[in-house]
Amino acid sequence: MEPHLPIPADLWDQVPPAAQAAILALIQGYELRLQALRRRVDELEQRLNQNSTNSSRPPSSDPPHVKRQPPKPKSGRRRGGQPGHKRQQRPLVPPEQVKQVISLKPPACRKCGHDLRGDDPQPRQHQVAEVPPFRPEVTEYRLHRLICPQCDTRTCASLPAGVPTGAFGPRLQALLAVLAGAYRLGKRPIRQLSQDVFGLSISTGMIAKLECSTTEALAQPAAELEDHVRTQPANVDETSWREAGQRAWLWVVVTPLVTIFRIASSRSGQVIRELLGSGYRQVVTSDRWKAYNQFRRRQLCWSHLRRDFQAMIDRQNCGAAIGQRLLDLSDRMFAWWYRVRDGTLCRTSFQVYISGLRGEVFEALEDGESCGCSKTAATCRDLIAHERKLWAFMWREGIEPTNNAAERALRHAVLWRKGGGGTDSSQGSRFVERTLSVREACRQQRRSLLEYMVECCRADLERRQAPSLLPRGGSRPEVA
């Protein structure tokens, strides 16, 4: 690189050769440093302009000046059900579940006042549901201690099988765990709710002790869920967590009917390898985090790619046009994909359409690789290296082009972390992992979380195997 001389040529010729060499070396060094500083400023400005639309940052981290997407224009229709909409009514409670039936008959005609007699074979039914006052059912066991008349040994009676040694039964234990895991209540709100609703006095220490017992009761079902996900295609993701004041990571693996969570101190690929097993042969849908590069069968998340394309546009340099091309191509892909998912476009036609679009995407990536923006070029170079992993959803049934299912599963956990600040110990982390896994699996399989937790706590108390949460034949996955 020939440095620019800031002095006239005739004056430069009067400078001794040794001094010229020293000056040239000094100028060249300053110019190299100036270029490095300019690149650093550009990088910091790009980082400053990052938001939820062009990076993996959550919307809650967006600064005030970032404009949200404008609301959809109003249709001009009135609120509520539209003409032709099927009326939805709450089903009546079955007769065997009705506590009391009160028959009401009009005494006289509403027009002429004549007395009315008889019965209506099909009276109008009006059911009113009410919650009775909650009062805990307390059973007192009086353990007699008797003295043997022969040897004077004092012997105390034992509790019957299935009776807890503590002061609280399995249903109450399960309910408190559900309040924490499904409704994200802290120990003090749970204590206050127990007092206000149930009239029950319970300390925060006892709530923590019951959570530990619930963690043990869910150990076997959680292990079964981990074995199951190793045989299924999975959406995976991770987010930050706090354990004992230290940074940790919460991992999630989502399959059609089962979801598992794991809190680990590392974000490395070793964690996901332990979760899915070294012999995992299914398709993993994920973002571009390097920990997932170990999986040969993989689908890259197009939602994350769209943020990368938007970041190319927001840099407002020579890579902006490439980002716009790629964003437009992804719009076409999603338009077709939504039709496939809705059943208005068959998969074979979709594959034909995507084959042509795939070539256009590859050409755009090649153009981006040779553009002048180093960040855009690096992203395009990485996508070309993993180009096959952009299109796994084309050929395999049940594979989505995004890992949105994993991000939705993490949302509940993120709100829990924001409200509680994480966990204070590894025991607390196990409680979070297992209750989150059970909660999500019950939701996916449309099973009652509370009743399942009650059965697990009761099984642990009776020293028998907990009920399985593996998918049953009649269960169907929840439609996103």
Residue, then its C-alpha position, 0 to 999 in steps of 0.5 A: m500500500e502506497p501511503h498518501l504524502p501530506i507534503p509537496a513533492d519538492l519539499w519531500d525530495q529535500v528530506p534525507p532517504a533514511a528520514q523518508a523511509a522512517i516517515l513512510a513507515l510511520i504513515q503506513g502504520y497510522e493508515l493501517r490503524l485508521q482502517a482498523l478503527r474504521r472497521r471497529v466503528d462500523e462493527l459497533e454501529q451495526r451492533l448498536n442498530q441490532n434489534s429483534t427484526n435483524s438479530s436474535r434479540p428478544p422484542s423486549s430488548d428493543p430501544p424506544h426508537v424501534k418501530r413495531q410492525p404497523p397493525k393490520p388495517k381494520s376490515g370494517r366489520r363489526r366485532g364478534g362472530q360474522p354471518g355464517h359463523k357456527r355458534q359456539q356454546r358452552p356444553l351443559v354439565p352431565p346430569e350425574q355431575v349436577k348437585q341439585v335440580i330445581s324445577l321452576k314452573p310459571p304459576a299463571c299465563r303471562k297473557c291472560g293470567h289463567d292458572l297453569r298446570g302440568d309438566d314440560p317434557q323438555p324444559r329449558q335448562h339453565q345451569v349455574a356453576e359455583v365454587p364452594p368455599f375451600r376447606p382442607e380435609v384434615t385426617e388425624y392419625r392417633l398413633h398409640r404407644l403401648i407398653c409391653p406387660q412382659c418386657d416393658t418395651r414401648t411400641c408405637a403404632s405405624l402409619p398405614a401404607g400410602v399415608p405421608t409422614g409429613a403434614f400434606g397429602p399428594r393432591l396438595q403437593a401436586l397442586l403447589a407444584v402446578l402453581a409454581g411450574a404452570y403458573r410461575l408463582g413464587k413461594r411467597p405468593i403460593r403461601q399467601l394463596s394457600q392462606d386466602v383460598f384454602g385457609l391453610s397455613i404453610s411455610t415457604g420452607m415446607i413449600a420448598k420441601l414439597e417441591c423437592s419431593t415432587t422433583e423425585a416423583l417426576a424422575q422416572p417420567a422425565a427419564e422416559l421422555e428423554d428416551h422418547v425424544r431420541t427417536q423423533p425429529a426435534n426442534v431445539d433451542e436454548t436460552s440463558w438461565r441463572e443457577a446459584g447466581q451463575r450464568a447457565w443455559l436452558w435447553v429445550v427439545v420439542t417433538p410432536l407429542v413430547t418436550i424436554f428441558r435441561i438446565a446446564s452450565s454450558r452452551s456447548g454441543q456436548v449438552i445437546r449431544e447428551l440430550l439426543g444421544s450420540g446415535y441420533r439419526q433424526v432431523v434437527t431443526s435449529d438456528r445456526w448456532k455452531a453447537y448444532n453443526q454436529f448433526r448431519r440431518r438438520q433443518l436451518c430455521w428460516s425465521h432466523l435466516r430472515r433476521d439475517f437477511q434483514a440485518m444485511i439490509d439494515r447495514q445499508n451498504c453494498g450487501a443490502a441488495i443481496g439481503q432484499r433479494l433473499l428476503d423476497l425469495s423467503d417470502r415466496m417460499f413461506a407463501w407456498w409453505y402455508r398453502v401446503r400446511d393448509g392443504t391447498l397445495c399438494r407437496t409434489s407441486f410444492q417440491v417443483y416450485i421450491s426446486g426453481l426457487r432453490g436455484e435462485v437462492f443459491e445464485a443470490l448467496e453466490d452474489g453475496e459471497s463476492c459482495g464488498c460487505s464482509k459480514t454479508a459475505a461471511t453469512c452467505r459463505d456459511l449458508i452455501a456450506h450448509e445449503r442442503k440443510l436449508w431444504a430438509f423440510m421439502w422432502r420429509e413429512g413432519i419437518e417445519p422450515t422453522n424452529n418456532a415450536a422450540e421458541r414457543a416452548l421456551r417462552h413460558a420458561v423465560l417468563w418464569r426466569k424473569g419473574g423468579g430470577g432463575t434457580d438457587s441450586s441444582q435441586g431447584s433446576r431439576f424441579v424446573e426441568r421436570t415440571l416444565s417437561v411434564r407441563e408441556a407434554c401434558r399440553q401437547q397430549r391434551r392431558s390434565l396436568l394437575e391430575y397427572m401430577v397427583e398420580c405421580c405424587r401418589a405413586d411416589l408415596e406408595r412406592r410404586q411406578a409413576p404413570s407414563l407420559l409417553p404418547r398414547g394411541g389416541s393422542r394427537p399433536e397440537v396444531a400450531 
